[in-house]
Amino acid sequence: MPPRGLRPSGLILVDKEPGPSSFAVVRDIRSRTGARTGHAGTLDPFANGLLLVLSGAATRLAPWLVGLEKRYLTEIDLRSRTSTGDPEGDILTEGEPPAEDELLARLDRLRGEVELPIPAASAVKVGGERAYRLARRGVALEMPLRRSRIEQLDVIAYTGEVVTLDLRVSSGTYVRSIADALGGHCRSLRRTEVGPFRVDDADPERILPPAEALPFLPVREVDAATAAAIRQGRERVTEDVRVLHDGELVAVDGTVLP
């Protein structure tokens, strides 16, 4: 019988609403299932969209999910910059929004490999303390740069004041930093995809089995004797593949599931 907290095991696709933190979503699911629970990439409270939540023994699969590419839909108000890069911060500067040709030029400079400052309202640690806690106390911070890759940066609409963008970015990219670099702040932010997973498929009541949590990895089927040997530590998996037996995930690389 598996240890307490390892069942139910799998991946839950949640369409988070604006307001609650990612931790609050995880806490609610944990209280409902009784299993250990975690997410594979946070969403800001003001943001909404796809949150990958891992349950039970499948929390061991987080390293393969946290680095996946993300896709977002965002509205950026180009009339002002804020202290947080979103509607919750104080206004830092106000100005005339750019003409469309200038906006397109700014977007061109952001495509590909870029280095952008991490927002002060973030969970990154500065001097051993979370940046957002320091920012709330009014501590002036010089935030470090983070290298990101912006694969896609498409204009969906531009009103002359607010631009709607469809972005595909590397893991760890702050869309709020992109908004700030454009001279504005995020008015709304929705995550629509994480790797192969889409927000249209979100269902908080459905738990995808661990065997379906890493569909981007190749599969190696093993027999019952080999599966038992792997789980008992007598045989080690050293390949980045999903080792399956009878439809159940046995191991990925050196990570073994009960």
C-alpha positions in Angstrom: 0.0 0.0 0.0 1.5 3.4 -1.0 2.5 5.9 1.7 -0.1 8.4 2.8 -0.3 11.4 0.4 0.9 9.6 -2.8 -2.7 9.0 -4.1 -4.4 10.3 -6.1 -1.4 10.7 -8.4 -1.3 12.7 -11.6 -1.6 16.0 -13.4 -4.5 18.5 -13.0 -5.0 21.2 -15.6 -6.5 24.2 -13.8 -7.9 27.4 -15.5 -7.1 29.8 -12.6 -9.3 32.8 -12.1 -7.9 36.3 -11.4 -7.5 36.9 -7.7 -6.2 33.8 -5.9 -2.6 33.0 -5.7 -1.2 29.8 -7.3 -0.5 28.5 -3.8 -4.2 29.1 -2.9 -5.2 26.9 -5.8 -2.8 24.2 -4.7 -4.0 24.4 -1.1 -7.6 24.0 -2.2 -6.9 20.9 -4.3 -4.7 19.4 -1.5 -7.6 19.9 1.0 -9.9 18.1 -1.4 -7.7 15.2 -2.2 -5.6 14.7 0.9 -2.6 14.2 -1.4 0.7 16.1 -1.4 0.3 18.7 -4.1 2.4 21.3 -6.0 2.4 23.4 -9.1 4.8 23.5 -12.0 5.1 27.2 -12.6 3.3 30.0 -10.7 0.8 32.5 -12.1 0.5 36.0 -10.5 -2.7 36.6 -8.5 -4.0 39.1 -11.1 -3.3 36.7 -13.9 -5.6 33.9 -15.1 -5.2 30.8 -17.2 -3.4 27.5 -17.3 -1.8 26.2 -14.0 -0.3 22.8 -14.0 -0.9 21.1 -10.6 0.8 17.9 -9.7 -0.8 15.5 -7.2 0.5 12.6 -5.1 3.5 10.7 -6.4 3.4 12.7 -9.6 4.9 15.7 -7.8 8.2 14.0 -8.5 7.7 14.8 -12.2 7.9 18.6 -11.6 11.5 18.9 -13.0 10.3 17.9 -16.4 7.4 20.4 -16.4 8.7 23.6 -14.9 11.0 24.4 -17.9 8.3 24.1 -20.5 7.7 26.9 -22.9 4.7 29.1 -22.1 2.1 31.0 -24.2 0.2 34.0 -23.0 -2.4 36.5 -24.2 -2.0 39.9 -22.6 -3.4 43.4 -22.8 -0.7 46.1 -22.2 -1.7 49.7 -21.4 0.9 51.9 -23.0 -0.2 55.1 -21.3 1.6 54.3 -18.0 4.3 52.2 -16.3 3.6 50.9 -12.8 5.8 49.7 -9.9 4.6 46.1 -10.3 4.1 46.0 -14.1 0.4 45.2 -13.6 -2.7 47.1 -12.5 -2.0 46.6 -8.8 1.1 48.8 -8.6 1.6 52.6 -8.2 2.0 54.6 -11.4 5.6 55.5 -12.0 5.4 57.3 -15.3 2.7 58.5 -17.7 3.0 59.4 -21.4 1.7 59.4 -24.9 1.4 55.8 -26.3 3.6 55.2 -29.3 2.4 55.3 -32.9 1.9 51.9 -34.5 5.2 52.0 -36.4 7.1 52.8 -33.2 5.3 50.1 -31.3 6.3 47.6 -34.0 9.9 48.7 -33.8 9.9 48.2 -30.0 8.4 44.7 -30.5 11.1 43.8 -33.0 13.8 44.6 -30.4 12.2 42.2 -28.0 12.1 39.1 -30.2 14.6 36.3 -29.7 17.1 36.3 -26.9 16.7 39.2 -24.5 17.8 40.3 -21.0 15.1 42.1 -19.0 15.0 43.1 -15.3 13.0 40.9 -13.0 10.0 42.8 -11.6 10.4 44.0 -8.0 7.0 42.5 -7.3 8.3 38.9 -7.7 9.3 36.0 -5.5 13.0 36.2 -6.5 15.2 36.5 -3.5 17.4 39.6 -3.1 19.8 39.4 -0.2 18.0 36.3 1.1 14.5 37.9 1.2 11.7 37.8 -1.3 11.8 40.9 -3.6 8.0 41.5 -3.3 8.3 41.8 0.5 11.1 44.3 0.3 9.1 46.3 -2.3 6.1 46.4 -0.1 8.3 48.0 2.6 9.4 50.6 0.2 13.0 49.3 -0.1 14.6 50.5 -3.3 15.8 47.5 -5.3 18.1 47.1 -8.2 16.7 43.9 -9.7 18.9 41.5 -11.6 18.5 40.8 -15.3 17.1 37.5 -16.5 17.9 36.1 -20.0 14.8 34.9 -21.8 13.8 33.8 -25.2 10.7 35.3 -26.9 9.8 32.9 -29.7 6.5 34.7 -30.7 5.3 38.2 -30.1 2.3 38.9 -32.3 0.0 41.9 -32.3 -3.7 40.9 -32.1 -5.1 44.4 -31.8 -3.9 48.0 -31.0 -6.4 50.7 -30.0 -3.7 53.4 -29.9 -3.6 53.1 -26.1 -3.8 49.3 -25.4 -2.1 46.6 -27.4 -3.2 43.0 -27.2 -0.3 40.5 -27.7 0.0 36.8 -28.3 3.3 35.6 -26.8 5.3 32.4 -26.7 8.2 32.6 -24.3 10.7 30.5 -22.5 10.1 29.4 -19.0 10.9 32.0 -16.4 10.0 35.0 -18.6 8.1 37.8 -16.9 5.5 39.2 -19.3 5.3 42.2 -16.9 8.9 42.9 -17.8 8.0 42.9 -21.5 5.2 45.3 -20.8 7.6 47.6 -19.0 10.1 47.4 -21.8 7.3 48.6 -24.2 6.6 51.5 -21.9 3.4 50.3 -20.3 2.0 47.7 -17.9 -0.1 44.5 -18.1 -3.8 45.3 -17.8 -4.6 41.6 -18.1 -2.6 38.4 -18.5 -3.9 34.9 -19.5 -1.7 31.8 -19.9 -3.1 29.8 -22.7 -0.5 27.0 -23.1 2.3 25.3 -21.2 4.3 23.0 -23.5 1.8 20.6 -25.0 -1.0 21.5 -22.6 -3.8 23.9 -23.4 -6.1 25.9 -21.2 -9.0 24.8 -23.3 -8.5 21.3 -21.9 -8.5 22.4 -18.3 -10.7 20.5 -15.9 -10.0 20.8 -12.1 -11.9 17.6 -11.4 -9.9 15.5 -13.8 -6.6 14.0 -12.9 -4.5 12.9 -15.8 -2.5 9.7 -14.9 1.3 10.1 -14.5 1.8 8.2 -17.8 0.1 11.1 -19.6 1.9 13.9 -17.7 5.0 13.9 -19.9 3.7 13.3 -23.5 6.8 14.9 -25.0 9.0 12.1 -23.8 9.4 8.8 -25.7 8.0 5.6 -24.3 9.8 2.4 -23.3 7.5 -0.6 -22.4 8.8 -3.1 -19.9 7.5 -6.4 -18.5 6.3 -7.0 -15.0 9.7 -8.4 -13.8 11.6 -5.4 -15.1 9.1 -3.0 -13.6 9.5 -4.7 -10.2 13.3 -4.6 -10.5 13.2 -0.8 -11.2 10.8 -0.1 -8.3 12.9 -2.2 -5.9 16.1 -0.5 -7.0 17.7 -3.5 -8.6 17.6 -1.9 -12.0 18.2 1.8 -12.8 16.7 3.9 -15.5 19.2 6.3 -17.0 17.3 7.5 -20.1 15.0 10.5 -20.4 12.1 8.3 -21.4 8.8 7.2 -19.9 9.1 3.7 -18.7 5.7 2.1 -18.7 4.3 -1.2 -17.6 0.7 -2.1 -18.3 -0.2 1.6 -19.0 1.3 2.8 -15.7 4.4 5.0 -15.3 7.2 3.2 -13.6 10.1 5.7 -13.9 11.6 8.6 -15.8 15.4 8.8 -15.8 16.3 8.1 -12.2 12.9 9.0 -10.8 10.8 6.0 -9.8 7.1 6.1 -9.1 5.4 3.6 -6.7 
